[in-house]
Amino acid sequence: MSKSEIAFKVKDFILILLAIVFLVVFSIPAFYENLGETASNTLEQILWFIWGVFILDFGFEFFKASEKKSYLIKHWFDVLALIFPFFRPLRLMRLFSFGSLLLSKVSVAKSMNIAIKVAITAIFIAYVCGIQITLIERPIEGSNIKNAADGLWWAITTVTTVGYGDRFPVTTAGRSIAFGLMVVGISLVGVITANVAAWFVRMNENKEK
């Protein structure tokens, strides 16, 4: 392994650690409403620092790329993560690539690999949206999402397309998140269902041989 490859892996590992820290710091205000001004400012500074590191990394890779337009298209999700704060913890999606290497070693998991990764993705996206919806809706008078438990319950029922309707956003920003989560939920549930069905079909075909 060359020095450049080692440096790239070290940098990627550091960015993943920063994404984990970002997720934790990002979640704290949803679970603890009365943090105090000092604690809130400290958390805000940590988030801005990590965002600065992310944008420096993106800028470095962008200017290093020979095809700037192709790089932006290929890394469109990183662009969203830099523009919209609640997308930034989703940089942890990189962790799934490591998990898939382990899943591919197991025969049963190999055929269910896509479904498992999609399910994990759905849970992760639901968590991030649940935290964000709590922070947006909680201060609004007349809203029914007042704590992290409400927000996470809403996110789970939304991403699974169950939609009980006992919790729902009342702000424009909250409804925008809800729309995105609904689209993601329909897509993810469809993929999971299709892959599970395909797995059972393959198992049935193997028994008949």
C-alpha positions as CSV (number, residue, x, y, z in Angstrom):
1,M,0.0,0.0,0.0
2,S,1.4,3.4,-1.1
3,K,1.8,6.4,1.2
4,S,-1.0,8.2,-0.7
5,E,-3.4,5.3,-0.1
6,I,-2.5,5.2,3.6
7,A,-3.0,9.0,3.9
8,F,-6.4,8.7,2.1
9,K,-7.6,5.9,4.5
10,V,-6.4,7.9,7.5
11,K,-8.2,11.0,6.3
12,D,-11.4,9.0,5.6
13,F,-11.2,7.5,9.1
14,I,-10.9,10.9,10.6
15,L,-13.8,12.2,8.6
16,I,-15.9,9.3,9.8
17,L,-15.0,10.0,13.4
18,L,-15.9,13.7,12.9
19,A,-19.2,12.6,11.5
20,I,-19.9,10.5,14.6
21,V,-19.0,13.4,16.8
22,F,-21.3,15.6,14.7
23,L,-24.2,13.2,15.0
24,V,-23.8,13.0,18.8
25,V,-23.5,16.8,19.2
26,F,-26.3,17.4,16.7
27,S,-28.6,15.0,18.7
28,I,-28.0,16.4,22.2
29,P,-30.3,19.5,22.0
30,A,-33.2,17.2,20.9
31,F,-32.8,15.1,24.1
32,Y,-32.0,18.0,26.5
33,E,-34.1,21.0,25.8
34,N,-32.7,23.3,28.6
35,L,-29.0,23.1,28.0
36,G,-28.2,26.6,29.0
37,E,-26.5,29.3,26.9
38,T,-22.9,28.2,27.5
39,A,-23.5,24.6,26.6
40,S,-25.5,25.5,23.6
41,N,-22.8,27.9,22.3
42,T,-20.1,25.2,22.9
43,L,-22.1,22.6,20.9
44,E,-22.7,25.2,18.1
45,Q,-19.0,25.9,17.9
46,I,-18.2,22.2,17.6
47,L,-20.7,21.8,14.8
48,W,-19.3,24.8,13.0
49,F,-15.8,23.5,13.4
50,I,-16.7,20.0,12.0
51,W,-18.6,21.7,9.1
52,G,-15.5,23.7,8.4
53,V,-13.4,20.5,8.2
54,F,-15.9,18.9,5.9
55,I,-16.0,21.9,3.5
56,L,-12.2,22.1,3.4
57,D,-12.0,18.4,2.6
58,F,-14.6,18.8,-0.2
59,G,-12.9,21.9,-1.5
60,F,-9.5,20.1,-1.6
61,E,-10.9,17.1,-3.5
62,F,-12.9,19.3,-5.8
63,F,-9.9,21.4,-6.9
64,K,-7.8,18.3,-7.2
65,A,-10.4,16.7,-9.6
66,S,-9.6,17.0,-13.3
67,E,-13.3,16.9,-14.2
68,K,-15.0,19.4,-11.9
69,K,-18.5,18.9,-13.3
70,S,-18.3,15.1,-13.1
71,Y,-17.0,15.4,-9.5
72,L,-20.0,17.5,-8.4
73,I,-22.4,15.1,-10.1
74,K,-20.7,12.1,-8.5
75,H,-20.6,13.7,-5.0
76,W,-24.0,15.4,-5.1
77,F,-24.8,14.0,-1.7
78,D,-21.7,15.6,-0.1
79,V,-22.8,19.0,-1.6
80,L,-26.2,18.6,0.1
81,A,-24.4,17.7,3.3
82,L,-22.5,20.9,3.2
83,I,-25.5,23.1,2.3
84,F,-28.1,21.6,4.6
85,P,-27.0,21.0,8.3
86,F,-29.3,18.0,8.9
87,F,-27.7,16.1,6.0
88,R,-24.2,16.3,7.5
89,P,-24.5,13.3,9.9
90,L,-25.4,11.2,6.8
91,R,-21.7,11.2,5.9
92,L,-21.7,8.2,8.3
93,M,-23.2,6.3,5.4
94,R,-19.6,5.5,4.5
95,L,-19.6,3.0,7.4
96,F,-22.0,0.8,5.5
97,S,-19.4,0.0,3.0
98,F,-17.3,-1.6,5.7
99,G,-20.3,-3.5,7.0
100,S,-21.0,-4.8,3.5
101,L,-17.6,-6.4,3.4
102,L,-18.4,-8.5,6.5
103,L,-21.9,-9.4,5.2
104,S,-20.5,-10.7,1.9
105,K,-18.5,-13.3,3.8
106,V,-21.7,-15.0,5.0
107,S,-23.7,-17.1,2.5
108,V,-27.1,-16.2,3.8
109,A,-26.3,-12.5,4.3
110,K,-24.7,-12.4,0.8
111,S,-28.1,-12.8,-0.9
112,M,-29.7,-10.4,1.7
113,N,-26.9,-7.9,1.5
114,I,-28.8,-5.2,-0.3
115,A,-31.9,-5.6,1.8
116,I,-29.9,-5.4,5.1
117,K,-28.0,-2.3,4.0
118,V,-31.2,-0.6,2.8
119,A,-32.9,-1.4,6.1
120,I,-29.9,0.1,8.1
121,T,-30.0,3.1,5.8
122,A,-33.8,3.6,6.5
123,I,-33.2,3.4,10.3
124,F,-30.3,5.9,10.1
125,I,-32.2,8.4,7.9
126,A,-35.2,8.1,10.1
127,Y,-33.1,8.9,13.2
128,V,-31.5,12.0,11.6
129,C,-34.9,13.2,10.4
130,G,-36.5,12.5,13.8
131,I,-33.9,14.6,15.6
132,Q,-34.2,17.4,13.0
133,I,-38.0,17.5,13.1
134,T,-37.8,17.7,16.9
135,L,-35.5,20.7,16.8
136,I,-37.8,22.5,14.2
137,E,-41.2,21.7,15.7
138,R,-40.6,21.8,19.4
139,P,-40.5,25.7,19.8
140,I,-43.7,26.1,17.7
141,E,-46.9,26.8,19.5
142,G,-49.6,24.2,18.6
143,S,-47.1,21.6,17.4
144,N,-47.4,18.0,18.6
145,I,-43.8,17.0,18.4
146,K,-42.3,18.3,21.6
147,N,-39.4,15.9,22.4
148,A,-37.0,13.4,20.8
149,A,-39.4,10.5,21.5
150,D,-42.1,12.2,19.5
151,G,-39.8,13.1,16.7
152,L,-38.3,9.6,16.4
153,W,-41.8,8.0,16.6
154,W,-43.0,10.2,13.8
155,A,-39.9,9.4,11.7
156,I,-40.3,5.6,12.2
157,T,-44.0,5.6,11.3
158,T,-43.2,7.8,8.3
159,V,-40.3,6.0,6.8
160,T,-42.1,2.6,7.2
161,T,-45.1,4.2,5.4
162,V,-47.4,3.3,8.3
163,G,-48.3,6.9,9.1
164,Y,-50.4,6.7,12.3
165,G,-51.1,10.4,12.1
166,D,-50.8,11.0,15.9
167,R,-47.6,13.1,15.3
168,F,-47.2,15.4,12.4
169,P,-45.2,18.5,11.4
170,V,-47.0,21.9,11.2
171,T,-44.1,24.1,9.9
172,T,-43.1,24.4,6.3
173,A,-39.6,23.2,7.1
174,G,-41.0,20.2,9.0
175,R,-43.3,19.3,6.1
176,S,-40.4,19.5,3.7
177,I,-38.5,17.0,5.7
178,A,-41.7,14.8,5.9
179,F,-42.0,14.9,2.1
180,G,-38.4,13.8,1.7
181,L,-38.7,11.0,4.3
182,M,-41.9,9.8,2.7
183,V,-40.2,9.5,-0.7
184,V,-37.2,7.7,0.9
185,G,-39.5,5.4,2.9
186,I,-41.5,4.3,-0.2
187,S,-38.3,3.6,-2.1
188,L,-36.6,1.8,0.7
189,V,-39.6,-0.3,1.7
190,G,-40.0,-1.3,-2.0
191,V,-36.3,-2.4,-2.3
192,I,-36.5,-4.4,1.0
193,T,-39.7,-6.1,0.0
194,A,-38.4,-7.0,-3.5
195,N,-35.1,-8.4,-2.2
196,V,-36.7,-10.4,0.6
197,A,-39.2,-11.8,-1.9
198,A,-36.3,-12.6,-4.3
199,W,-34.5,-14.4,-1.5
200,F,-37.4,-16.6,-0.7
201,V,-37.8,-17.4,-4.4
202,R,-34.2,-18.5,-4.7
203,M,-34.5,-20.6,-1.6
204,N,-37.6,-22.3,-3.0
205,E,-35.8,-22.9,-6.3
206,N,-32.8,-24.5,-4.6
207,K,-35.1,-26.9,-2.6
208,E,-36.7,-28.0,-5.8
209,K,-33.4,-28.9,-7.5
